[in-house]
Each structure stands twice: as C-alpha cells, then as structure tokens.
C-alpha cells in the first residue's frame, strides 16, 4: 500500500514529529505569549510561530537543538507582535524570556527544555542584572 503525504482533505499533512512537538509545546508557548501580549495577540503570535516552524521543519528537526530553533522563532514572533524593535543581543532576549517563564512558575529545568538551552545557561541568565 502506498502512503501519501496528503491528508484526507487533499492538503499537505504535517509530519508526525511536528504534530507531537506542537502538542507538547503549544500550551507552554501560549502561556509565555499571553504573559507578554495578552490573550488576543498571543494566539496570533503562537499560530504564526508554528506556521513558520512547519515551513522550516526539516532543518529544525535535523538541527542539534530543535527546541532552541523553535523558541527563537516564537520569541521573534512575540517580540514582533509586541512592536519591539530588533537590535537586542540574543543573550539579552533569552534572559528576558527565561525571566518571563520563571514568573509563570516554570523551574529552571523546564525553562531550559522549552528554550532549548542547557540548565546551566538558564541559571547563568537568571544571575544577570
């Protein structure tokens, strides 16, 4: 039996690994985005981030840290929806993101898993002024 990459509606079906990633991360991404944008902007930002992620999925999933790649996409989308100008260092952005996650009750290990960085990096970022 030959399988098709299309679903029963004739649209291109998302890879199973992507669907699993979406199911696992979307609630946490929404919590982060809601903390930054409120409920309306959060849904649009997260939906846009996952759409961008799907377009880049083969490269993301083959990278050494798919979670880090996905988080960068989400973080950029949220910042764009917030109207923040670009130009901050990646480390400053990640430090702020980790602080937001911690304010939501995520511990360092969970924050590290979501952002795709080592736990030691999370601890280091939290010590920054």
N, C-alpha and C positions, 0 to 999 in steps of 0.2 A: 504494500500500500504506500503510495507516495504522499508525503505531507506537504502542506502548503504554508508559506509564511503569512497567509492572509486568514483573517477570522471569518466567521460565517456571514458577516455583512459585506465582505469584499474589501475591507480596509486592511492595511498592513498591521499585523498583530505585533505587539511589543514582546521582546524576548522575556522568557520566564524569569531570568535573573533580575531584569529590570523591574518586573512586576513585584518580585519579592522585595527588592530594595525599596520600592515605592511603599509597599505595605508596612515595612519595618520603620521607615524613616519619616514618612509624611506626617504622622501625628506630632512628632518632635519638631520637625521643621515648621509646622503650623504654630506650635506653641512659641517658638522663637520669633517667628514673623509677627504674630499677634502682639508680643511684648514690644516689638519695635514699631509696628504700623497700625495696630488696631485690627478688628476682625475683617473689615471690608478689604483693606489693602493687603492683608496677609494672605487671603485666599488667592488673590490675583498674582501676587509675587510667587507663592509656592507653586501654583499651577504653571506659571511661566518658567520657573526654575526646572520643574520636572519635564516640561516640554523640551527645554534646551538640553537637559541631561539626556533625554531619549535620542535626540539628534546626534549627540556625541558619544552615545553608549559604547560602541565598540572600543573607542580609545580610552574611555573612562574605566571600563571593566578590565582592560588589559594593563592599566597603569599600576604602579606599585601601591597606590592608596586610592581606591575608588571613592572612599568616604571623603577624603580630602578634596578630591576633584569636585565631587557633588556639593560639598559645603561651600567651596569657593563660588560655584555657580549660584547657589542660594544666597550667599552673603552679598554678592554683587547685585542680584535682583532686588533684594530687600533694600539695599542702600539706594538703588536707582528709584525704587518706588517711594522712598523717603525723601528723595530730592537731594541727597548728599552729593557734594561734588567729589570727583575722583581725586587722587593725589596722595592719599594717606598710605603709609607703608603697610605691607601685608601683615607685618607683626602687630602694628597698632590696631588694625582692623580685627585680627584674630583675638587679640587681648580683650577688645570690647565685646566681641561675640561670646567669648568664654565667660565674661562677667555677666552678660545677659542670661546665659544658660544657668550659671550658678544662682542667679537671683530667682530663677524659675524652680529651683530645687534640685537641679541635676548635680550629681557629685563630679569630682574630677575625672573619674574613670569613664562615666557615661558621656561627659562633655568631650573627652578625648576620642571616644568611639564615634560620636556624631561628627566632630570636626576633622577626624582622620589624622590627628597628631598624637604623638606619644604622651602618656600621662605626665611625664616629667616636664614636657613643654607646657602643658596646662598649668602645672604648679609654678613654673617659672613665669608665665604670663600673669598669673594672679599676684605675684610679688612685685610686679611693676607698678610705679606710681600712677 
